Amino acid sequence: MTSNGQRLNGRVVFVTGAARGQGRSHALTLAGEGADLILLDSVRPIDQVNYAMPTRADLEETARLVEKCGRKAVVIEADVRDEAMIAAVADATTELGRLDIVVANAGVLGAAKPSWELTRAEWDTLIDINLTGVWQTMKAALPHIIAGGRGGSIIAISSIAGVRGVPNVAHYTAAKHALVGLVGSVANEVAPQNIRVNTVHPTNVRTDMIDNPTAAKIFRPDLERPTLDDGVEVLGRINLLPVPWVDSTDISEAVLWLASDESRYVTGTALPVDAGMLAKYPG
């Protein structure tokens, strides 16, 4: 966590998927730079997702840690697919007095299988959360950022699967690719208001999304009950740098840069934080 900084002093940030993993890391990194936080997560089981979702206690712990940094935190328990989140974001913005930055982080990984074996429910769930949920997050936030008249920054967390085809997760890959197009369109729409919109594309990040028995089986199908650690060698071959995955904090530092004035002329870009995955020969 970045600490003792003031790059975001006085600003308010809205983070989705904030209860744990990358979302919590992003929230604490930005709080450490002076931001107050609106923290949203669903905290309930999701059909078609075969790993445990965060709990209300996880979301409240993120808020507690933000407040421990000396910043304010407003908690919203909502699914990014639900239109009710729009009113909840409006109320939270009123409570904190402004909205400047959005980190559209909420996302899930569904069943791993060939594209033609996916059910319509499996496809729809991933598209609804990972793509439509980001659009709705921006729909909820942008009127308030525009009304503030101070400019702002929106950061959508995509994936390396947003710039490269990945087998057996076509629904996830399609949604993450589509984020790049969505962000490009919105970046053009809001540039006159000095609002910047960018995507971040991580390689594998060790969070609950991949650190679970279902995902571990993707990397080590030869084992009956693999853990993620059993897949270190396989995952290490994906990246150019000699690491199997990166940490949430590595992504958070990129998010911080895109949120801050240090990137004030960066918009419509796709920023990889991928340990060289995209550059690796033969690609």
Sequence and secondary structure as in RCSB ss.txt:
>XXXX:A:sequence
MTSNGQRLNGRVVFVTGAARGQGRSHALTLAGEGADLILLDSVRPIDQVNYAMPTRADLEETARLVEKCGRKAVV
IEADVRDEAMIAAVADATTELGRLDIVVANAGVLGAAKPSWELTRAEWDTLIDINLTGVWQTMKAALPHIIAGGR
GGSIIAISSIAGVRGVPNVAHYTAAKHALVGLVGSVANEVAPQNIRVNTVHPTNVRTDMIDNPTAAKIFRPDLER
PTLDDGVEVLGRINLLPVPWVDSTDISEAVLWLASDESRYVTGTALPVDAGMLAKYPG
>XXXX:A:secstr
   S  TTTT EEEEES SSHHHHHHHHHHHTTT EEEEEE  S  TT  S    HHHHHHHHHHHHHTT  EEE
EE  TT THHHHHHHHHHHHHT   EEEE        S GGG  HHHHHHHHIIIIIHHHHHHHHHHHHHHHHTS
 EEEEEE  GGGTS  TT HHHHHHHHHHHHHHHHHHHHHGGGTEEEEEEEES B STTTSSHHHHHHH TTSSS
  GGGGHHHHHTTSSSS S B HHHHHHHHHHHHSGGGTT  S EEEESTTTTT TT 
